[in-house]
Amino acid sequence: MTSLKIGLFTPAWPGSSLPNGIVTSTRNLARGLKELGHLPVILSNRIEDERPIDIPAVRIRPRQTRIADRLLGKFDSIAGMRRAAARTQSEAVLRAIAEPGLDVLLMEETHGWAGLVQKRVPIPVIVVLRGPWILHKELQSVMDAQGDASRIAAEGRALRAAPGLISPSRNVLRIAQEHYDLGGVPAEVIPNAAQIPEETSAEDVPSDLPQGDILFVGRFDDHKGGDVVLEAVARMRSGGRVTFVGPDRGVMRQGAGTLHIEEALTALPEEARERVAWIGLQPREAVAALRRRHAIAVVASRYENFGNVAIEAMAAGQAIVSTNVGGLPEMYDDGVSALLIPPGDPDAMARALDRLVADTAFARSLGEAARDRVDREFSIQRVAGRVADFAATTIERHGRR
């Protein structure tokens, strides 16, 4: 295959201090593309000093609102901000096209930005369906109904105009295609890539990190289900110890305000509370070390397109208890490489975790099967090759327009 120059949008690069699924998947994809002989080009508004020197990075400059944007903002403030942001993104793409050069761009769709960027640049903009707002607004929205509707409408326009779509899961692609009538848009399901961690010795694990049975990595909020994990701890009979890694965003309670993690921990029975270590947000290296100190991982999300936390646990060989929502069931074989449970069910979670704590041989077999599946299907070389193939086809199709 001809070597391609592929632009990748990401919130940060290389994102050492920003645990984020998009950052992680972009970093893995860039590494895989590089190993296959392609040139990944990073576009980000947060480029860190310590970054790979063999992967060029173009900074997205701070957004500047022009008079036309301000006039539009008087009638539709969201549309004004959307257009201003798309302009700065397009300017970064045009600079990357000039140097070091770009053949194609991969860009997450949000706020309709991908469609606006496509109008301003000569190369094809492949849309990556990481989190369509039609799916995430129920769990993440802070806007009113009008703001949500405006964002969804802009998203739909961008998706229908895209020269190609990549979706990490069949679930989210099906929902987007049905909601937005995308039958004529070329699309392919390509999962995010995972890097199998290198073998390490006990001396490589920082001594100040907690040792436990179960690791939960995720925000304490409505989306990631950390509240369900704490409820499950109180129902467990095995005495399993849980390390909770992630920031406290708060869980909204109907008519009762926001529940924060300190309050949730205080409400636990003393015996259960003593088995939970909440250590807040941690850098990527610390999370990797924690995976080596915990045989079991729990994924409690109320929805996921594709679980990066889940695939990292699989790559590390952890036994996984996971909710069966969104694209998560596509990642495992239930009972072979993970145990699947309904979302929001602390009793089912407690039973599954107790089973793994009590049966270490079964837990080990789940972890080994999960790691094998990552090696077969989610390796950075395999995923990068599929992305490059789809990009090459999209470039050819775009050139015939």
C-alpha positions as CSV (number, residue, x, y, z in Angstrom):
1,M,0.0,0.0,0.0
2,T,1.1,3.6,-0.7
3,S,2.3,5.4,2.4
4,L,-0.4,7.8,3.6
5,K,-0.3,11.0,5.6
6,I,-3.2,10.7,8.0
7,G,-4.4,13.6,10.2
8,L,-5.7,12.7,13.7
9,F,-7.6,15.1,15.9
10,T,-7.1,14.6,19.7
11,P,-7.8,16.7,22.8
12,A,-4.2,16.4,23.9
13,W,-0.9,15.0,22.6
14,P,0.6,12.7,23.7
15,G,-1.8,13.1,26.7
16,S,0.4,11.8,29.5
17,S,-1.4,14.0,32.0
18,L,-4.9,13.6,30.5
19,P,-6.6,10.2,31.0
20,N,-9.1,10.2,28.1
21,G,-10.4,7.6,25.8
22,I,-9.9,9.6,22.6
23,V,-6.3,10.5,23.6
24,T,-5.5,6.9,24.3
25,S,-7.0,5.5,21.1
26,T,-5.4,8.2,19.1
27,R,-2.0,7.5,20.6
28,N,-2.3,3.7,19.9
29,L,-3.6,4.3,16.3
30,A,-0.7,6.8,15.6
31,R,1.8,4.2,16.8
32,G,0.3,1.5,14.7
33,L,0.2,3.7,11.6
34,K,3.8,4.6,12.1
35,E,4.8,0.9,12.4
36,L,3.1,0.2,9.1
37,G,5.0,2.9,7.3
38,H,2.3,5.7,7.2
39,L,2.8,9.2,8.7
40,P,0.3,10.1,11.4
41,V,-0.1,13.9,11.8
42,I,-1.5,15.1,15.1
43,L,-3.8,18.1,15.4
44,S,-4.5,19.3,18.9
45,N,-5.0,22.4,21.0
46,R,-3.0,20.8,23.8
47,I,0.5,19.7,22.7
48,E,2.9,18.7,25.5
49,D,6.6,19.4,25.5
50,E,7.5,15.7,25.8
51,R,6.1,14.0,22.7
52,P,7.4,11.7,20.0
53,I,9.7,13.6,17.7
54,D,8.9,11.3,14.7
55,I,5.2,12.2,14.7
56,P,4.5,15.8,13.6
57,A,2.0,17.8,15.6
58,V,0.1,20.9,14.6
59,R,-1.4,23.1,17.3
60,I,-5.0,24.3,17.0
61,R,-4.8,27.9,18.0
62,P,-7.2,29.6,20.4
63,R,-10.6,30.3,19.0
64,Q,-11.2,33.9,17.8
65,T,-14.7,35.1,17.3
66,R,-15.2,37.3,14.3
67,I,-17.9,39.9,13.8
68,A,-20.0,37.6,11.7
69,D,-19.8,35.0,14.4
70,R,-20.9,37.5,17.0
71,L,-23.8,38.6,14.9
72,L,-24.9,35.0,14.4
73,G,-24.5,34.6,18.1
74,K,-27.1,37.2,18.9
75,F,-29.6,34.8,17.3
76,D,-28.0,31.5,18.0
77,S,-25.0,31.6,20.4
78,I,-24.3,27.9,20.0
79,A,-24.1,28.2,16.2
80,G,-21.8,31.2,16.6
81,M,-19.4,29.3,18.8
82,R,-19.7,26.2,16.6
83,R,-18.6,28.2,13.5
84,A,-15.7,29.9,15.3
85,A,-14.4,26.6,16.6
86,A,-14.6,25.0,13.1
87,R,-12.7,27.8,11.6
88,T,-9.7,27.5,13.9
89,Q,-9.8,23.7,13.3
90,S,-9.8,24.2,9.6
91,E,-6.9,26.7,9.8
92,A,-4.9,24.0,11.6
93,V,-5.8,21.4,8.9
94,L,-4.7,23.8,6.1
95,R,-1.4,24.4,7.9
96,A,-0.9,20.7,8.2
97,I,-1.7,20.2,4.5
98,A,1.0,22.7,3.7
99,E,3.6,21.1,6.0
100,P,4.1,18.2,6.6
101,G,1.3,17.4,4.2
102,L,-2.1,15.5,4.6
103,D,-3.9,13.1,2.4
104,V,-6.9,12.5,4.7
105,L,-8.2,13.6,8.1
106,L,-9.9,11.5,10.8
107,M,-12.1,13.6,13.1
108,E,-14.6,12.9,15.8
109,E,-18.0,14.3,15.1
110,T,-19.3,16.7,17.7
111,H,-21.2,20.0,17.4
112,G,-21.2,19.5,13.6
113,W,-17.6,20.5,13.4
114,A,-16.5,17.7,11.0
115,G,-19.0,18.9,8.4
116,L,-17.9,22.5,8.7
117,V,-14.3,21.6,8.4
118,Q,-15.0,19.5,5.3
119,K,-16.4,22.5,3.6
120,R,-13.1,24.4,4.2
121,V,-10.5,21.9,3.3
122,P,-9.7,20.0,0.1
123,I,-9.0,16.6,1.6
124,P,-11.6,14.1,2.7
125,V,-12.6,14.3,6.4
126,I,-13.5,10.8,7.7
127,V,-15.9,11.1,10.7
128,V,-15.2,8.8,13.7
129,L,-18.4,8.0,15.6
130,R,-16.9,8.1,19.1
131,G,-19.9,9.6,20.9
132,P,-22.9,10.9,18.9
133,W,-24.9,13.3,21.0
134,I,-28.1,11.4,20.4
135,L,-26.6,8.7,22.7
136,H,-24.7,10.8,25.2
137,K,-27.1,13.7,25.9
138,E,-29.1,11.8,28.5
139,L,-26.0,11.2,30.6
140,Q,-23.8,14.2,29.8
141,S,-25.9,17.1,28.7
142,V,-25.9,20.4,30.6
143,M,-27.8,22.3,27.9
144,D,-31.5,22.9,27.6
145,A,-33.7,21.0,25.1
146,Q,-33.1,23.6,22.4
147,G,-29.3,23.4,22.8
148,D,-29.4,19.6,22.6
149,A,-31.6,19.8,19.5
150,S,-29.3,22.3,17.8
151,R,-26.3,20.1,18.5
152,I,-28.0,16.9,17.2
153,A,-29.2,18.7,14.0
154,A,-25.7,19.9,13.3
155,E,-24.3,16.5,14.0
156,G,-26.8,15.0,11.5
157,R,-25.8,17.4,8.8
158,A,-22.1,16.6,9.2
159,L,-22.7,12.8,9.2
160,R,-24.8,12.9,6.1
161,A,-22.2,14.9,4.2
162,A,-19.2,12.8,5.3
163,P,-17.2,11.0,2.7
164,G,-16.8,8.1,5.1
165,L,-17.6,7.0,8.6
166,I,-15.6,4.8,11.0
167,S,-17.4,3.4,14.1
168,P,-15.7,1.6,16.9
169,S,-18.9,-0.6,17.4
170,R,-21.7,-2.0,15.4
171,N,-24.1,-0.7,18.0
172,V,-23.4,3.0,17.6
173,L,-23.2,2.7,13.8
174,R,-26.6,1.1,13.6
175,I,-28.2,3.7,15.9
176,A,-26.6,6.6,14.0
177,Q,-27.5,5.2,10.6
178,E,-31.1,4.7,11.6
179,H,-31.5,8.0,13.4
180,Y,-29.9,10.1,10.7
181,D,-30.7,8.0,7.6
182,L,-27.1,7.4,6.7
183,G,-27.6,4.5,4.4
184,G,-25.7,6.2,1.5
185,V,-22.6,7.1,3.5
186,P,-19.7,4.6,3.2
187,A,-19.1,3.2,6.7
188,E,-17.0,0.5,8.4
189,V,-16.8,-0.8,12.0
190,I,-13.2,-0.6,13.2
191,P,-12.5,-1.0,16.9
192,N,-10.1,1.1,18.9
193,A,-6.6,-0.4,19.2
194,A,-4.9,-1.6,22.4
195,Q,-1.3,-2.0,23.3
196,I,-0.3,-5.2,25.1
197,P,1.7,-4.0,28.1
198,E,5.3,-5.2,28.4
199,E,6.1,-7.7,31.1
200,T,7.3,-6.0,34.3
201,S,8.7,-7.2,37.6
202,A,7.4,-6.3,41.1
203,E,10.2,-3.7,41.4
204,D,8.6,-1.7,38.6
205,V,5.4,-1.1,40.5
206,P,5.4,2.0,42.7
207,S,5.2,1.0,46.3
208,D,2.8,3.8,47.3
209,L,0.0,2.5,45.1
210,P,-2.7,0.4,46.8
211,Q,-2.9,-3.4,46.4
212,G,-6.4,-4.9,46.0
213,D,-8.6,-7.4,44.3
214,I,-10.7,-5.2,42.1
215,L,-9.9,-2.1,40.1
216,F,-12.4,0.5,38.9
217,V,-11.2,3.2,36.6
218,G,-13.7,5.9,35.7
219,R,-15.3,9.2,36.7
220,F,-17.8,9.2,39.6
221,D,-20.7,10.4,37.6
222,D,-23.9,9.2,35.9
223,H,-22.1,7.8,32.9
224,K,-19.4,5.6,34.3
225,G,-21.5,4.0,37.1
226,G,-19.1,4.5,40.0
227,D,-22.1,4.8,42.3
228,V,-23.2,1.3,41.3
229,V,-19.7,0.0,42.1
230,L,-19.9,1.4,45.7
231,E,-23.4,-0.1,46.1
232,A,-22.1,-3.5,44.9
233,V,-19.2,-3.3,47.5
234,A,-21.8,-3.2,50.3
235,R,-23.5,-6.3,48.9
236,M,-20.3,-8.4,48.4
237,R,-19.7,-11.4,50.6
238,S,-16.1,-12.2,49.6
239,G,-14.5,-9.3,51.4
240,G,-12.9,-8.2,48.1
241,R,-11.0,-4.9,48.2
242,V,-11.7,-2.3,45.6
243,T,-9.4,0.5,44.4
244,F,-11.5,3.4,42.8
245,V,-9.5,5.6,40.3
246,G,-11.1,8.7,38.8
247,P,-12.3,12.2,39.5
248,D,-15.5,13.1,41.4
249,R,-17.9,14.7,39.0
250,G,-21.0,13.8,41.0
251,V,-24.1,11.7,40.3
252,M,-27.3,13.5,39.8
253,R,-30.2,12.3,42.0
254,Q,-33.8,12.9,40.9
255,G,-35.0,15.7,43.0
256,A,-32.2,15.3,45.6
257,G,-29.3,17.2,44.1
258,T,-25.8,15.8,43.3
259,L,-24.2,12.9,45.2
260,H,-20.5,13.2,45.5
261,I,-18.2,10.3,46.2
262,E,-17.2,11.3,49.8
263,E,-20.9,11.3,50.7
264,A,-21.4,8.0,49.0
265,L,-18.5,6.4,50.8
266,T,-19.7,7.8,54.2
267,A,-23.1,6.2,53.5
268,L,-21.5,2.7,53.2
269,P,-21.5,0.3,56.1
270,E,-18.1,0.7,57.9
271,E,-17.0,-2.8,56.9
272,A,-17.6,-2.0,53.2
273,R,-16.1,1.5,53.5
274,E,-12.8,0.1,54.8
275,R,-12.6,-2.1,51.6
276,V,-12.6,0.9,49.2
277,A,-9.6,3.0,48.4
278,W,-10.5,6.1,46.4
279,I,-7.3,7.6,45.0
280,G,-8.8,10.1,42.6
281,L,-7.4,10.9,39.1
282,Q,-4.1,9.2,38.3
283,P,-1.7,9.5,35.4
284,R,-1.6,6.8,32.7
285,E,1.6,5.1,34.1
286,A,0.0,4.8,37.6
287,V,-3.1,3.2,36.2
288,A,-1.0,0.7,34.2
289,A,0.8,-0.2,37.4
290,L,-2.5,-0.6,39.3
291,R,-3.7,-3.0,36.7
292,R,-0.7,-5.2,37.6
293,R,-1.7,-5.1,41.2
294,H,-5.4,-6.0,40.7
295,A,-6.5,-9.3,39.1
296,I,-10.0,-8.1,38.5
297,A,-11.4,-5.0,36.7
298,V,-15.0,-3.8,36.8
299,V,-16.6,-1.7,34.0
300,A,-19.9,-0.2,35.3
301,S,-20.9,2.2,32.5
302,R,-24.5,2.9,31.8
303,Y,-23.5,3.3,28.1
304,E,-20.3,3.0,26.1
305,N,-19.7,3.1,22.4
306,F,-16.4,1.3,22.8
307,G,-14.8,0.9,26.2
308,N,-11.2,2.0,26.2
309,V,-11.0,1.2,29.9
310,A,-12.3,-2.2,29.1
311,I,-9.8,-2.9,26.3
312,E,-7.0,-1.7,28.5
313,A,-8.1,-4.2,31.2
314,M,-8.3,-6.9,28.5
315,A,-4.8,-6.1,27.3
316,A,-3.5,-6.3,30.8
317,G,-5.0,-9.7,31.3
318,Q,-7.4,-8.7,34.0
319,A,-10.6,-10.6,34.6
320,I,-13.5,-8.3,33.8
321,V,-17.0,-7.8,35.1
322,S,-18.7,-5.5,32.6
323,T,-22.2,-4.1,31.9
324,N,-23.7,-5.3,28.7
325,V,-24.5,-1.9,27.1
326,G,-23.7,-0.3,23.8
327,G,-20.7,-1.7,22.1
328,L,-19.2,-3.4,25.2
329,P,-20.8,-6.9,24.5
330,E,-19.0,-6.8,21.1
331,M,-15.7,-6.8,22.9
332,Y,-16.0,-10.0,24.9
333,D,-17.3,-13.6,24.8
334,D,-19.5,-13.8,27.9
335,G,-18.3,-16.3,30.3
336,V,-15.0,-16.8,28.4
337,S,-13.2,-13.4,28.4
338,A,-15.6,-11.5,30.7
339,L,-18.7,-11.7,32.8
340,L,-21.5,-9.5,31.5
341,I,-24.2,-8.0,33.8
342,P,-27.1,-5.6,33.3
343,P,-26.3,-1.8,33.9
344,G,-27.3,-0.3,37.2
345,D,-27.6,-3.6,39.0
346,P,-25.4,-3.7,42.1
347,D,-26.7,-7.2,43.1
348,A,-25.6,-8.7,39.8
349,M,-22.3,-6.9,40.0
350,A,-21.6,-8.1,43.6
351,R,-22.4,-11.7,42.6
352,A,-20.0,-11.6,39.6
353,L,-17.2,-10.0,41.6
354,D,-17.6,-12.4,44.5
355,R,-17.3,-15.3,42.0
356,L,-14.0,-14.0,40.6
357,V,-12.6,-13.2,44.0
358,A,-13.4,-16.7,45.2
359,D,-12.3,-18.6,42.1
360,T,-8.9,-17.3,41.2
361,A,-8.3,-20.0,38.6
362,F,-11.5,-19.0,36.7
363,A,-10.5,-15.3,37.0
364,R,-7.1,-16.1,35.5
365,S,-8.7,-18.0,32.6
366,L,-10.9,-15.0,31.8
367,G,-7.9,-12.6,31.9
368,E,-5.9,-14.9,29.6
369,A,-8.7,-15.2,27.1
370,A,-9.3,-11.4,27.1
371,R,-5.6,-10.8,26.4
372,D,-5.5,-13.3,23.6
373,R,-8.5,-11.6,22.0
374,V,-6.8,-8.3,22.1
375,D,-3.7,-9.8,20.4
376,R,-5.9,-11.3,17.7
377,E,-8.4,-8.5,17.0
378,F,-7.4,-5.2,18.7
379,S,-3.7,-5.0,18.2
380,I,-2.4,-1.6,17.1
381,Q,-1.0,-3.0,13.8
382,R,-4.3,-4.8,12.9
383,V,-6.5,-1.8,13.7
384,A,-4.1,0.7,12.0
385,G,-4.1,-1.5,8.8
386,R,-7.8,-1.5,8.6
387,V,-8.0,2.3,9.2
388,A,-5.4,2.9,6.4
389,D,-7.3,0.6,4.0
390,F,-10.5,2.5,4.6
391,A,-8.7,5.9,4.3
392,A,-7.1,4.8,1.0
393,T,-10.6,3.8,-0.4
394,T,-12.1,7.1,0.8
395,I,-9.3,9.1,-0.8
396,E,-9.8,7.4,-4.1
397,R,-13.6,7.9,-3.9
398,H,-13.2,11.5,-2.9
399,G,-10.9,12.1,-5.9
400,R,-13.6,10.9,-8.3
401,R,-16.1,13.5,-7.1
